[in-house]
Amino acid sequence: MKAEYIPPREDVILQNEVPDDVYITVSREVEIIDCEGEKEHVVGTLQSADMFGEVGALCCRPQSLCSEPRPFHMC
């Protein structure tokens, strides 16, 4: 296991691709996005300690949704 910083709005797992890694959210939030052509629709948000990519990585199955970190929000 290794720690990896992924900048906000950078795709972590692309829709219809098989991920090689399993990810655990340490800080920030990760948006789960359904991409239909040019339109993107956020269908969920993962919080700290949530895991994603495990089904694709362990079962070699393409992901039906994209995953990308949200930017930090400053109050």
PDB file of N, H, CA, C and O in Angstrom:
ATOM      1  N   MET A   1       0.843  -1.163   0.000  1.00  0.00           N
ATOM      2  CA  MET A   1       0.000   0.000   0.000  1.00  0.00           C
ATOM      3  C   MET A   1       0.894   1.234   0.000  1.00  0.00           C
ATOM      4  O   MET A   1       1.927   1.265   0.670  1.00  0.00           O
ATOM      5  N   LYS A   2       0.485   2.256  -0.763  1.00  0.00           N
ATOM      6  H   LYS A   2      -0.354   2.231  -1.307  1.00  0.00           H
ATOM      7  CA  LYS A   2       1.248   3.496  -0.792  1.00  0.00           C
ATOM      8  C   LYS A   2       0.287   4.682  -0.798  1.00  0.00           C
ATOM      9  O   LYS A   2      -0.813   4.610  -1.347  1.00  0.00           O
ATOM     10  N   ALA A   3       0.722   5.759  -0.184  1.00  0.00           N
ATOM     11  H   ALA A   3       1.615   5.817   0.262  1.00  0.00           H
ATOM     12  CA  ALA A   3      -0.065   6.991  -0.176  1.00  0.00           C
ATOM     13  C   ALA A   3       0.171   7.733  -1.479  1.00  0.00           C
ATOM     14  O   ALA A   3       1.282   7.739  -2.008  1.00  0.00           O
ATOM     15  N   GLU A   4      -0.865   8.350  -1.988  1.00  0.00           N
ATOM     16  H   GLU A   4      -1.769   8.345  -1.559  1.00  0.00           H
ATOM     17  CA  GLU A   4      -0.753   9.079  -3.241  1.00  0.00           C
ATOM     18  C   GLU A   4      -1.649  10.316  -3.174  1.00  0.00           C
ATOM     19  O   GLU A   4      -2.823  10.210  -2.817  1.00  0.00           O
ATOM     20  N   TYR A   5      -1.110  11.474  -3.512  1.00  0.00           N
ATOM     21  H   TYR A   5      -0.157  11.560  -3.802  1.00  0.00           H
ATOM     22  CA  TYR A   5      -1.899  12.703  -3.583  1.00  0.00           C
ATOM     23  C   TYR A   5      -2.448  12.832  -4.993  1.00  0.00           C
ATOM     24  O   TYR A   5      -1.704  12.739  -5.969  1.00  0.00           O
ATOM     25  N   ILE A   6      -3.740  13.045  -5.093  1.00  0.00           N
ATOM     26  H   ILE A   6      -4.344  13.120  -4.300  1.00  0.00           H
ATOM     27  CA  ILE A   6      -4.369  13.264  -6.388  1.00  0.00           C
ATOM     28  C   ILE A   6      -5.020  14.644  -6.351  1.00  0.00           C
ATOM     29  O   ILE A   6      -5.885  14.890  -5.511  1.00  0.00           O
ATOM     30  N   PRO A   7      -4.624  15.538  -7.239  1.00  0.00           N
ATOM     31  CA  PRO A   7      -5.163  16.906  -7.227  1.00  0.00           C
ATOM     32  C   PRO A   7      -6.675  16.933  -7.473  1.00  0.00           C
ATOM     33  O   PRO A   7      -7.225  16.018  -8.087  1.00  0.00           O
ATOM     34  N   PRO A   8      -7.338  17.981  -6.994  1.00  0.00           N
ATOM     35  CA  PRO A   8      -8.771  18.124  -7.237  1.00  0.00           C
ATOM     36  C   PRO A   8      -9.090  18.121  -8.727  1.00  0.00           C
ATOM     37  O   PRO A   8      -8.323  18.621  -9.550  1.00  0.00           O
ATOM     38  N   ARG A   9     -10.232  17.550  -9.045  1.00  0.00           N
ATOM     39  H   ARG A   9     -10.855  17.144  -8.377  1.00  0.00           H
ATOM     40  CA  ARG A   9     -10.764  17.475 -10.410  1.00  0.00           C
ATOM     41  C   ARG A   9      -9.957  16.597 -11.361  1.00  0.00           C
ATOM     42  O   ARG A   9     -10.227  16.597 -12.562  1.00  0.00           O
ATOM     43  N   GLU A  10      -8.997  15.866 -10.870  1.00  0.00           N
ATOM     44  H   GLU A  10      -8.777  15.866  -9.894  1.00  0.00           H
ATOM     45  CA  GLU A  10      -8.268  14.919 -11.720  1.00  0.00           C
ATOM     46  C   GLU A  10      -8.971  13.567 -11.608  1.00  0.00           C
ATOM     47  O   GLU A  10      -9.230  13.084 -10.506  1.00  0.00           O
ATOM     48  N   ASP A  11      -9.278  12.959 -12.760  1.00  0.00           N
ATOM     49  H   ASP A  11      -9.068  13.351 -13.655  1.00  0.00           H
ATOM     50  CA  ASP A  11      -9.958  11.664 -12.734  1.00  0.00           C
ATOM     51  C   ASP A  11      -9.088  10.612 -12.073  1.00  0.00           C
ATOM     52  O   ASP A  11      -7.908  10.478 -12.395  1.00  0.00           O
ATOM     53  N   VAL A  12      -9.672   9.869 -11.151  1.00  0.00           N
ATOM     54  H   VAL A  12     -10.631   9.978 -10.889  1.00  0.00           H
ATOM     55  CA  VAL A  12      -8.967   8.782 -10.473  1.00  0.00           C
ATOM     56  C   VAL A  12      -9.280   7.473 -11.182  1.00  0.00           C
ATOM     57  O   VAL A  12      -8.376   6.713 -11.528  1.00  0.00           O
ATOM     58  N   ILE A  13     -10.554   7.219 -11.394  1.00  0.00           N
ATOM     59  H   ILE A  13     -11.288   7.836 -11.113  1.00  0.00           H
ATOM     60  CA  ILE A  13     -11.009   6.045 -12.144  1.00  0.00           C
ATOM     61  C   ILE A  13     -11.912   6.558 -13.251  1.00  0.00           C
ATOM     62  O   ILE A  13     -12.838   7.325 -12.990  1.00  0.00           O
ATOM     63  N   LEU A  14     -11.655   6.145 -14.477  1.00  0.00           N
ATOM     64  H   LEU A  14     -10.902   5.521 -14.689  1.00  0.00           H
ATOM     65  CA  LEU A  14     -12.454   6.576 -15.615  1.00  0.00           C
ATOM     66  C   LEU A  14     -13.597   5.602 -15.859  1.00  0.00           C
ATOM     67  O   LEU A  14     -13.476   4.399 -15.630  1.00  0.00           O
ATOM     68  N   GLN A  15     -14.695   6.149 -16.325  1.00  0.00           N
ATOM     69  H   GLN A  15     -14.793   7.127 -16.511  1.00  0.00           H
ATOM     70  CA  GLN A  15     -15.861   5.337 -16.627  1.00  0.00           C
ATOM     71  C   GLN A  15     -15.516   4.314 -17.712  1.00  0.00           C
ATOM     72  O   GLN A  15     -14.834   4.635 -18.685  1.00  0.00           O
ATOM     73  N   ASN A  16     -15.990   3.093 -17.533  1.00  0.00           N
ATOM     74  H   ASN A  16     -16.544   2.833 -16.742  1.00  0.00           H
ATOM     75  CA  ASN A  16     -15.806   1.969 -18.466  1.00  0.00           C
ATOM     76  C   ASN A  16     -14.369   1.464 -18.555  1.00  0.00           C
ATOM     77  O   ASN A  16     -14.032   0.755 -19.503  1.00  0.00           O
ATOM     78  N   GLU A  17     -13.518   1.808 -17.597  1.00  0.00           N
ATOM     79  H   GLU A  17     -13.792   2.384 -16.827  1.00  0.00           H
ATOM     80  CA  GLU A  17     -12.166   1.262 -17.536  1.00  0.00           C
ATOM     81  C   GLU A  17     -12.025   0.388 -16.297  1.00  0.00           C
ATOM     82  O   GLU A  17     -12.715   0.598 -15.300  1.00  0.00           O
ATOM     83  N   VAL A  18     -11.132  -0.588 -16.363  1.00  0.00           N
ATOM     84  H   VAL A  18     -10.571  -0.758 -17.174  1.00  0.00           H
ATOM     85  CA  VAL A  18     -10.879  -1.475 -15.234  1.00  0.00           C
ATOM     86  C   VAL A  18      -9.719  -0.890 -14.420  1.00  0.00           C
ATOM     87  O   VAL A  18      -8.601  -0.790 -14.927  1.00  0.00           O
ATOM     88  N   PRO A  19      -9.974  -0.502 -13.161  1.00  0.00           N
ATOM     89  CA  PRO A  19      -8.887   0.060 -12.347  1.00  0.00           C
ATOM     90  C   PRO A  19      -7.915  -1.031 -11.890  1.00  0.00           C
ATOM     91  O   PRO A  19      -8.290  -2.194 -11.740  1.00  0.00           O
ATOM     92  N   ASP A  20      -6.668  -0.632 -11.673  1.00  0.00           N
ATOM     93  H   ASP A  20      -6.364   0.313 -11.794  1.00  0.00           H
ATOM     94  CA  ASP A  20      -5.656  -1.551 -11.154  1.00  0.00           C
ATOM     95  C   ASP A  20      -5.524  -1.449  -9.644  1.00  0.00           C
ATOM     96  O   ASP A  20      -4.981  -2.345  -8.998  1.00  0.00           O
ATOM     97  N   ASP A  21      -6.024  -0.346  -9.082  1.00  0.00           N
ATOM     98  H   ASP A  21      -6.465   0.382  -9.608  1.00  0.00           H
ATOM     99  CA  ASP A  21      -5.814  -0.068  -7.665  1.00  0.00           C
ATOM    100  C   ASP A  21      -7.131   0.101  -6.925  1.00  0.00           C
ATOM    101  O   ASP A  21      -8.174   0.378  -7.516  1.00  0.00           O
ATOM    102  N   VAL A  22      -7.046  -0.075  -5.614  1.00  0.00           N
ATOM    103  H   VAL A  22      -6.198  -0.300  -5.134  1.00  0.00           H
ATOM    104  CA  VAL A  22      -8.149   0.204  -4.703  1.00  0.00           C
ATOM    105  C   VAL A  22      -7.768   1.488  -3.969  1.00  0.00           C
ATOM    106  O   VAL A  22      -6.618   1.644  -3.559  1.00  0.00           O
ATOM    107  N   TYR A  23      -8.710   2.398  -3.799  1.00  0.00           N
ATOM    108  H   TYR A  23      -9.644   2.271  -4.132  1.00  0.00           H
ATOM    109  CA  TYR A  23      -8.432   3.691  -3.185  1.00  0.00           C
ATOM    110  C   TYR A  23      -9.210   3.855  -1.890  1.00  0.00           C
ATOM    111  O   TYR A  23     -10.350   3.405  -1.775  1.00  0.00           O
ATOM    112  N   ILE A  24      -8.585   4.502  -0.922  1.00  0.00           N
ATOM    113  H   ILE A  24      -7.659   4.867  -1.015  1.00  0.00           H
ATOM    114  CA  ILE A  24      -9.218   4.856   0.332  1.00  0.00           C
ATOM    115  C   ILE A  24      -9.082   6.370   0.478  1.00  0.00           C
ATOM    116  O   ILE A  24      -7.978   6.910   0.400  1.00  0.00           O
ATOM    117  N   THR A  25     -10.197   7.043   0.689  1.00  0.00           N
ATOM    118  H   THR A  25     -11.094   6.605   0.753  1.00  0.00           H
ATOM    119  CA  THR A  25     -10.195   8.494   0.832  1.00  0.00           C
ATOM    120  C   THR A  25      -9.667   8.861   2.212  1.00  0.00           C
ATOM    121  O   THR A  25     -10.210   8.423   3.226  1.00  0.00           O
ATOM    122  N   VAL A  26      -8.609   9.664   2.248  1.00  0.00           N
ATOM    123  H   VAL A  26      -8.168  10.019   1.424  1.00  0.00           H
ATOM    124  CA  VAL A  26      -8.002  10.062   3.518  1.00  0.00           C
ATOM    125  C   VAL A  26      -8.493  11.444   3.926  1.00  0.00           C
ATOM    126  O   VAL A  26      -8.861  11.660   5.081  1.00  0.00           O
ATOM    127  N   SER A  27      -8.499  12.369   2.992  1.00  0.00           N
ATOM    128  H   SER A  27      -8.200  12.193   2.054  1.00  0.00           H
ATOM    129  CA  SER A  27      -8.987  13.716   3.268  1.00  0.00           C
ATOM    130  C   SER A  27      -9.767  14.185   2.042  1.00  0.00           C
ATOM    131  O   SER A  27      -9.681  13.574   0.977  1.00  0.00           O
ATOM    132  N   ARG A  28     -10.511  15.246   2.191  1.00  0.00           N
ATOM    133  H   ARG A  28     -10.581  15.743   3.056  1.00  0.00           H
ATOM    134  CA  ARG A  28     -11.393  15.776   1.142  1.00  0.00           C
ATOM    135  C   ARG A  28     -12.526  14.797   0.874  1.00  0.00           C
ATOM    136  O   ARG A  28     -12.761  13.865   1.643  1.00  0.00           O
ATOM    137  N   GLU A  29     -13.211  15.026  -0.217  1.00  0.00           N
ATOM    138  H   GLU A  29     -13.020  15.784  -0.842  1.00  0.00           H
ATOM    139  CA  GLU A  29     -14.296  14.162  -0.654  1.00  0.00           C
ATOM    140  C   GLU A  29     -14.021  13.764  -2.098  1.00  0.00           C
ATOM    141  O   GLU A  29     -13.287  14.448  -2.810  1.00  0.00           O
ATOM    142  N   VAL A  30     -14.611  12.661  -2.522  1.00  0.00           N
ATOM    143  H   VAL A  30     -15.208  12.105  -1.944  1.00  0.00           H
ATOM    144  CA  VAL A  30     -14.471  12.188  -3.893  1.00  0.00           C
ATOM    145  C   VAL A  30     -15.866  12.120  -4.491  1.00  0.00           C
ATOM    146  O   VAL A  30     -16.770  11.516  -3.912  1.00  0.00           O
ATOM    147  N   GLU A  31     -16.039  12.743  -5.655  1.00  0.00           N
ATOM    148  H   GLU A  31     -15.305  13.234  -6.125  1.00  0.00           H
ATOM    149  CA  GLU A  31     -17.318  12.706  -6.342  1.00  0.00           C
ATOM    150  C   GLU A  31     -17.382  11.485  -7.250  1.00  0.00           C
ATOM    151  O   GLU A  31     -16.414  11.153  -7.935  1.00  0.00           O
ATOM    152  N   ILE A  32     -18.528  10.827  -7.246  1.00  0.00           N
ATOM    153  H   ILE A  32     -19.314  11.097  -6.690  1.00  0.00           H
ATOM    154  CA  ILE A  32     -18.800   9.729  -8.162  1.00  0.00           C
ATOM    155  C   ILE A  32     -19.674  10.329  -9.259  1.00  0.00           C
ATOM    156  O   ILE A  32     -20.765  10.833  -8.990  1.00  0.00           O
ATOM    157  N   ILE A  33     -19.188  10.270 -10.492  1.00  0.00           N
ATOM    158  H   ILE A  33     -18.302   9.861 -10.711  1.00  0.00           H
ATOM    159  CA  ILE A  33     -19.802  11.010 -11.600  1.00  0.00           C
ATOM    160  C   ILE A  33     -20.222  10.058 -12.710  1.00  0.00           C
ATOM    161  O   ILE A  33     -19.476   9.158 -13.095  1.00  0.00           O
ATOM    162  N   ASP A  34     -21.441  10.276 -13.221  1.00  0.00           N
ATOM    163  H   ASP A  34     -22.048  11.007 -12.908  1.00  0.00           H
ATOM    164  CA  ASP A  34     -21.935   9.557 -14.389  1.00  0.00           C
ATOM    165  C   ASP A  34     -21.742  10.478 -15.584  1.00  0.00           C
ATOM    166  O   ASP A  34     -22.313  11.568 -15.629  1.00  0.00           O
ATOM    167  N   CYS A  35     -20.941  10.046 -16.550  1.00  0.00           N
ATOM    168  H   CYS A  35     -20.478   9.161 -16.513  1.00  0.00           H
ATOM    169  CA  CYS A  35     -20.637  10.866 -17.728  1.00  0.00           C
ATOM    170  C   CYS A  35     -21.444  10.346 -18.915  1.00  0.00           C
ATOM    171  O   CYS A  35     -21.270   9.208 -19.352  1.00  0.00           O
ATOM    172  N   GLU A  36     -22.323  11.194 -19.424  1.00  0.00           N
ATOM    173  H   GLU A  36     -22.465  12.118 -19.070  1.00  0.00           H
ATOM    174  CA  GLU A  36     -23.099  10.846 -20.611  1.00  0.00           C
ATOM    175  C   GLU A  36     -22.749  11.837 -21.706  1.00  0.00           C
ATOM    176  O   GLU A  36     -23.288  12.943 -21.740  1.00  0.00           O
ATOM    177  N   GLY A  37     -21.862  11.455 -22.587  1.00  0.00           N
ATOM    178  H   GLY A  37     -21.424  10.557 -22.560  1.00  0.00           H
ATOM    179  CA  GLY A  37     -21.408  12.372 -23.635  1.00  0.00           C
ATOM    180  C   GLY A  37     -20.675  13.544 -23.017  1.00  0.00           C
ATOM    181  O   GLY A  37     -19.665  13.355 -22.339  1.00  0.00           O
ATOM    182  N   GLU A  38     -21.163  14.742 -23.239  1.00  0.00           N
ATOM    183  H   GLU A  38     -21.983  14.896 -23.791  1.00  0.00           H
ATOM    184  CA  GLU A  38     -20.547  15.954 -22.688  1.00  0.00           C
ATOM    185  C   GLU A  38     -21.108  16.306 -21.309  1.00  0.00           C
ATOM    186  O   GLU A  38     -20.563  17.177 -20.631  1.00  0.00           O
ATOM    187  N   LYS A  39     -22.177  15.650 -20.888  1.00  0.00           N
ATOM    188  H   LYS A  39     -22.620  14.943 -21.439  1.00  0.00           H
ATOM    189  CA  LYS A  39     -22.823  15.964 -19.611  1.00  0.00           C
ATOM    190  C   LYS A  39     -22.248  15.115 -18.493  1.00  0.00           C
ATOM    191  O   LYS A  39     -21.990  13.924 -18.666  1.00  0.00           O
ATOM    192  N   GLU A  40     -22.048  15.751 -17.337  1.00  0.00           N
ATOM    193  H   GLU A  40     -22.258  16.719 -17.196  1.00  0.00           H
ATOM    194  CA  GLU A  40     -21.604  15.038 -16.135  1.00  0.00           C
ATOM    195  C   GLU A  40     -22.644  15.240 -15.052  1.00  0.00           C
ATOM    196  O   GLU A  40     -23.128  16.352 -14.843  1.00  0.00           O
ATOM    197  N   HIS A  41     -22.987  14.154 -14.360  1.00  0.00           N
ATOM    198  H   HIS A  41     -22.593  13.251 -14.530  1.00  0.00           H
ATOM    199  CA  HIS A  41     -23.972  14.213 -13.300  1.00  0.00           C
ATOM    200  C   HIS A  41     -23.388  13.546 -12.057  1.00  0.00           C
ATOM    201  O   HIS A  41     -23.046  12.364 -12.092  1.00  0.00           O
ATOM    202  N   VAL A  42     -23.270  14.293 -10.960  1.00  0.00           N
ATOM    203  H   VAL A  42     -23.547  15.253 -10.931  1.00  0.00           H
ATOM    204  CA  VAL A  42     -22.745  13.741  -9.708  1.00  0.00           C
ATOM    205  C   VAL A  42     -23.820  12.860  -9.091  1.00  0.00           C
ATOM    206  O   VAL A  42     -24.911  13.334  -8.772  1.00  0.00           O
ATOM    207  N   VAL A  43     -23.515  11.575  -8.921  1.00  0.00           N
ATOM    208  H   VAL A  43     -22.629  11.189  -9.180  1.00  0.00           H
ATOM    209  CA  VAL A  43     -24.495  10.628  -8.368  1.00  0.00           C
ATOM    210  C   VAL A  43     -24.203  10.278  -6.913  1.00  0.00           C
ATOM    211  O   VAL A  43     -25.031   9.652  -6.250  1.00  0.00           O
ATOM    212  N   GLY A  44     -23.040  10.674  -6.412  1.00  0.00           N
ATOM    213  H   GLY A  44     -22.368  11.183  -6.950  1.00  0.00           H
ATOM    214  CA  GLY A  44     -22.707  10.399  -5.025  1.00  0.00           C
ATOM    215  C   GLY A  44     -21.412  11.055  -4.618  1.00  0.00           C
ATOM    216  O   GLY A  44     -20.641  11.520  -5.459  1.00  0.00           O
ATOM    217  N   THR A  45     -21.178  11.089  -3.317  1.00  0.00           N
ATOM    218  H   THR A  45     -21.804  10.712  -2.634  1.00  0.00           H
ATOM    219  CA  THR A  45     -19.961  11.676  -2.766  1.00  0.00           C
ATOM    220  C   THR A  45     -19.410  10.754  -1.693  1.00  0.00           C
ATOM    221  O   THR A  45     -20.137  10.332  -0.794  1.00  0.00           O
ATOM    222  N   LEU A  46     -18.134  10.444  -1.788  1.00  0.00           N
ATOM    223  H   LEU A  46     -17.543  10.787  -2.519  1.00  0.00           H
ATOM    224  CA  LEU A  46     -17.470   9.620  -0.782  1.00  0.00           C
ATOM    225  C   LEU A  46     -16.768  10.517   0.225  1.00  0.00           C
ATOM    226  O   LEU A  46     -16.219  11.557  -0.139  1.00  0.00           O
ATOM    227  N   GLN A  47     -16.784  10.118   1.480  1.00  0.00           N
ATOM    228  H   GLN A  47     -17.229   9.273   1.776  1.00  0.00           H
ATOM    229  CA  GLN A  47     -16.190  10.879   2.573  1.00  0.00           C
ATOM    230  C   GLN A  47     -14.859  10.241   2.988  1.00  0.00           C
ATOM    231  O   GLN A  47     -14.443   9.224   2.433  1.00  0.00           O
ATOM    232  N   SER A  48     -14.215  10.846   3.956  1.00  0.00           N
ATOM    233  H   SER A  48     -14.552  11.672   4.407  1.00  0.00           H
ATOM    234  CA  SER A  48     -12.979  10.302   4.518  1.00  0.00           C
ATOM    235  C   SER A  48     -13.221   8.877   5.019  1.00  0.00           C
ATOM    236  O   SER A  48     -14.239   8.603   5.654  1.00  0.00           O
ATOM    237  N   ALA A  49     -12.292   7.985   4.731  1.00  0.00           N
ATOM    238  H   ALA A  49     -11.466   8.208   4.215  1.00  0.00           H
ATOM    239  CA  ALA A  49     -12.305   6.564   5.107  1.00  0.00           C
ATOM    240  C   ALA A  49     -13.171   5.700   4.196  1.00  0.00           C
ATOM    241  O   ALA A  49     -13.253   4.491   4.414  1.00  0.00           O
ATOM    242  N   ASP A  50     -13.818   6.274   3.183  1.00  0.00           N
ATOM    243  H   ASP A  50     -13.751   7.256   3.006  1.00  0.00           H
ATOM    244  CA  ASP A  50     -14.560   5.474   2.213  1.00  0.00           C
ATOM    245  C   ASP A  50     -13.581   4.854   1.217  1.00  0.00           C
ATOM    246  O   ASP A  50     -12.519   5.414   0.946  1.00  0.00           O
ATOM    247  N   MET A  51     -13.947   3.702   0.681  1.00  0.00           N
ATOM    248  H   MET A  51     -14.810   3.247   0.901  1.00  0.00           H
ATOM    249  CA  MET A  51     -13.093   2.969  -0.253  1.00  0.00           C
ATOM    250  C   MET A  51     -13.813   2.900  -1.606  1.00  0.00           C
ATOM    251  O   MET A  51     -15.039   2.807  -1.659  1.00  0.00           O
ATOM    252  N   PHE A  52     -13.041   2.945  -2.694  1.00  0.00           N
ATOM    253  H   PHE A  52     -12.045   3.019  -2.651  1.00  0.00           H
ATOM    254  CA  PHE A  52     -13.626   2.798  -4.024  1.00  0.00           C
ATOM    255  C   PHE A  52     -12.632   2.149  -4.967  1.00  0.00           C
ATOM    256  O   PHE A  52     -11.424   2.180  -4.733  1.00  0.00           O
ATOM    257  N   GLY A  53     -13.153   1.559  -6.043  1.00  0.00           N
ATOM    258  H   GLY A  53     -14.134   1.535  -6.233  1.00  0.00           H
ATOM    259  CA  GLY A  53     -12.331   0.872  -7.035  1.00  0.00           C
ATOM    260  C   GLY A  53     -12.112  -0.593  -6.733  1.00  0.00           C
ATOM    261  O   GLY A  53     -11.501  -1.306  -7.529  1.00  0.00           O
ATOM    262  N   GLU A  54     -12.604  -1.057  -5.585  1.00  0.00           N
ATOM    263  H   GLU A  54     -13.100  -0.477  -4.938  1.00  0.00           H
ATOM    264  CA  GLU A  54     -12.319  -2.434  -5.169  1.00  0.00           C
ATOM    265  C   GLU A  54     -12.983  -3.479  -6.058  1.00  0.00           C
ATOM    266  O   GLU A  54     -12.376  -4.513  -6.336  1.00  0.00           O
ATOM    267  N   VAL A  55     -14.196  -3.241  -6.505  1.00  0.00           N
ATOM    268  H   VAL A  55     -14.689  -2.401  -6.279  1.00  0.00           H
ATOM    269  CA  VAL A  55     -14.883  -4.226  -7.344  1.00  0.00           C
ATOM    270  C   VAL A  55     -14.163  -4.368  -8.682  1.00  0.00           C
ATOM    271  O   VAL A  55     -13.930  -5.482  -9.151  1.00  0.00           O
ATOM    272  N   GLY A  56     -13.816  -3.253  -9.289  1.00  0.00           N
ATOM    273  H   GLY A  56     -14.005  -2.348  -8.909  1.00  0.00           H
ATOM    274  CA  GLY A  56     -13.109  -3.306 -10.568  1.00  0.00           C
ATOM    275  C   GLY A  56     -11.744  -3.941 -10.460  1.00  0.00           C
ATOM    276  O   GLY A  56     -11.366  -4.753 -11.305  1.00  0.00           O
ATOM    277  N   ALA A  57     -10.984  -3.573  -9.412  1.00  0.00           N
ATOM    278  H   ALA A  57     -11.291  -2.914  -8.726  1.00  0.00           H
ATOM    279  CA  ALA A  57      -9.621  -4.095  -9.252  1.00  0.00           C
ATOM    280  C   ALA A  57      -9.616  -5.584  -8.907  1.00  0.00           C
ATOM    281  O   ALA A  57      -8.790  -6.336  -9.426  1.00  0.00           O
ATOM    282  N   LEU A  58     -10.514  -6.007  -8.052  1.00  0.00           N
ATOM    283  H   LEU A  58     -11.184  -5.396  -7.631  1.00  0.00           H
ATOM    284  CA  LEU A  58     -10.511  -7.405  -7.608  1.00  0.00           C
ATOM    285  C   LEU A  58     -11.221  -8.348  -8.578  1.00  0.00           C
ATOM    286  O   LEU A  58     -10.863  -9.521  -8.681  1.00  0.00           O
ATOM    287  N   CYS A  59     -12.230  -7.834  -9.290  1.00  0.00           N
ATOM    288  H   CYS A  59     -12.521  -6.881  -9.206  1.00  0.00           H
ATOM    289  CA  CYS A  59     -13.019  -8.681 -10.187  1.00  0.00           C
ATOM    290  C   CYS A  59     -12.758  -8.403 -11.665  1.00  0.00           C
ATOM    291  O   CYS A  59     -13.396  -9.000 -12.533  1.00  0.00           O
ATOM    292  N   CYS A  60     -11.812  -7.489 -11.957  1.00  0.00           N
ATOM    293  H   CYS A  60     -11.293  -7.004 -11.252  1.00  0.00           H
ATOM    294  CA  CYS A  60     -11.482  -7.115 -13.347  1.00  0.00           C
ATOM    295  C   CYS A  60     -12.721  -6.689 -14.120  1.00  0.00           C
ATOM    296  O   CYS A  60     -12.933  -7.116 -15.254  1.00  0.00           O
ATOM    297  N   ARG A  61     -13.544  -5.835 -13.491  1.00  0.00           N
ATOM    298  H   ARG A  61     -13.371  -5.489 -12.569  1.00  0.00           H
ATOM    299  CA  ARG A  61     -14.768  -5.354 -14.120  1.00  0.00           C
ATOM    300  C   ARG A  61     -14.661  -3.859 -14.392  1.00  0.00           C
ATOM    301  O   ARG A  61     -14.200  -3.106 -13.534  1.00  0.00           O
ATOM    302  N   PRO A  62     -15.080  -3.422 -15.574  1.00  0.00           N
ATOM    303  CA  PRO A  62     -15.075  -1.988 -15.860  1.00  0.00           C
ATOM    304  C   PRO A  62     -16.002  -1.243 -14.898  1.00  0.00           C
ATOM    305  O   PRO A  62     -17.027  -1.775 -14.472  1.00  0.00           O
ATOM    306  N   GLN A  63     -15.630  -0.014 -14.564  1.00  0.00           N
ATOM    307  H   GLN A  63     -14.797   0.418 -14.910  1.00  0.00           H
ATOM    308  CA  GLN A  63     -16.439   0.813 -13.672  1.00  0.00           C
ATOM    309  C   GLN A  63     -17.510   1.523 -14.469  1.00  0.00           C
ATOM    310  O   GLN A  63     -17.252   2.011 -15.569  1.00  0.00           O
ATOM    311  N   SER A  64     -18.701   1.581 -13.922  1.00  0.00           N
ATOM    312  H   SER A  64     -18.910   1.184 -13.029  1.00  0.00           H
ATOM    313  CA  SER A  64     -19.806   2.236 -14.631  1.00  0.00           C
ATOM    314  C   SER A  64     -19.822   3.745 -14.407  1.00  0.00           C
ATOM    315  O   SER A  64     -20.581   4.457 -15.063  1.00  0.00           O
ATOM    316  N   LEU A  65     -18.978   4.248 -13.470  1.00  0.00           N
ATOM    317  H   LEU A  65     -18.362   3.669 -12.936  1.00  0.00           H
ATOM    318  CA  LEU A  65     -18.949   5.671 -13.143  1.00  0.00           C
ATOM    319  C   LEU A  65     -17.514   6.163 -13.021  1.00  0.00           C
ATOM    320  O   LEU A  65     -16.595   5.362 -12.844  1.00  0.00           O
ATOM    321  N   CYS A  66     -17.312   7.495 -13.116  1.00  0.00           N
ATOM    322  H   CYS A  66     -18.058   8.146 -13.259  1.00  0.00           H
ATOM    323  CA  CYS A  66     -16.005   8.123 -12.893  1.00  0.00           C
ATOM    324  C   CYS A  66     -15.859   8.508 -11.429  1.00  0.00           C
ATOM    325  O   CYS A  66     -16.852   8.642 -10.714  1.00  0.00           O
ATOM    326  N   SER A  67     -14.619   8.684 -10.985  1.00  0.00           N
ATOM    327  H   SER A  67     -13.812   8.574 -11.565  1.00  0.00           H
ATOM    328  CA  SER A  67     -14.340   9.147  -9.633  1.00  0.00           C
ATOM    329  C   SER A  67     -13.283  10.247  -9.699  1.00  0.00           C
ATOM    330  O   SER A  67     -12.256  10.089 -10.359  1.00  0.00           O
ATOM    331  N   GLU A  68     -13.540  11.368  -9.010  1.00  0.00           N
ATOM    332  H   GLU A  68     -14.374  11.496  -8.473  1.00  0.00           H
ATOM    333  CA  GLU A  68     -12.545  12.446  -8.969  1.00  0.00           C
ATOM    334  C   GLU A  68     -12.669  13.209  -7.662  1.00  0.00           C
ATOM    335  O   GLU A  68     -13.774  13.402  -7.155  1.00  0.00           O
ATOM    336  N   PRO A  69     -11.515  13.652  -7.102  1.00  0.00           N
ATOM    337  CA  PRO A  69     -11.541  14.410  -5.856  1.00  0.00           C
ATOM    338  C   PRO A  69     -12.186  15.770  -6.032  1.00  0.00           C
ATOM    339  O   PRO A  69     -12.032  16.413  -7.070  1.00  0.00           O
ATOM    340  N   ARG A  70     -12.901  16.200  -5.020  1.00  0.00           N
ATOM    341  H   ARG A  70     -13.026  15.678  -4.176  1.00  0.00           H
ATOM    342  CA  ARG A  70     -13.458  17.549  -4.998  1.00  0.00           C
ATOM    343  C   ARG A  70     -12.380  18.524  -4.567  1.00  0.00           C
ATOM    344  O   ARG A  70     -11.458  18.150  -3.841  1.00  0.00           O
ATOM    345  N   PRO A  71     -12.485  19.764  -5.004  1.00  0.00           N
ATOM    346  CA  PRO A  71     -11.538  20.769  -4.516  1.00  0.00           C
ATOM    347  C   PRO A  71     -11.838  21.107  -3.053  1.00  0.00           C
ATOM    348  O   PRO A  71     -12.955  20.911  -2.574  1.00  0.00           O
ATOM    349  N   PHE A  72     -10.816  21.620  -2.352  1.00  0.00           N
ATOM    350  H   PHE A  72      -9.909  21.779  -2.741  1.00  0.00           H
ATOM    351  CA  PHE A  72     -11.016  22.084  -0.980  1.00  0.00           C
ATOM    352  C   PHE A  72     -11.964  23.274  -1.000  1.00  0.00           C
ATOM    353  O   PHE A  72     -11.921  24.095  -1.916  1.00  0.00           O
ATOM    354  N   HIS A  73     -12.815  23.365   0.009  1.00  0.00           N
ATOM    355  H   HIS A  73     -12.850  22.698   0.754  1.00  0.00           H
ATOM    356  CA  HIS A  73     -13.685  24.528   0.150  1.00  0.00           C
ATOM    357  C   HIS A  73     -13.248  25.292   1.390  1.00  0.00           C
ATOM    358  O   HIS A  73     -13.202  24.739   2.489  1.00  0.00           O
ATOM    359  N   MET A  74     -12.934  26.552   1.206  1.00  0.00           N
ATOM    360  H   MET A  74     -12.972  27.001   0.313  1.00  0.00           H
ATOM    361  CA  MET A  74     -12.512  27.377   2.336  1.00  0.00           C
ATOM    362  C   MET A  74     -13.671  28.262   2.766  1.00  0.00           C
ATOM    363  O   MET A  74     -14.353  28.857   1.932  1.00  0.00           O
ATOM    364  N   CYS A  75     -13.889  28.342   4.072  1.00  0.00           N
ATOM    365  H   CYS A  75     -13.335  27.858   4.750  1.00  0.00           H
ATOM    366  CA  CYS A  75     -14.994  29.162   4.588  1.00  0.00           C
ATOM    367  C   CYS A  75     -14.470  30.514   5.012  1.00  0.00           C
ATOM    368  O   CYS A  75     -15.238  31.357   5.475  1.00  0.00           O
TER     369      CYS A  75
END
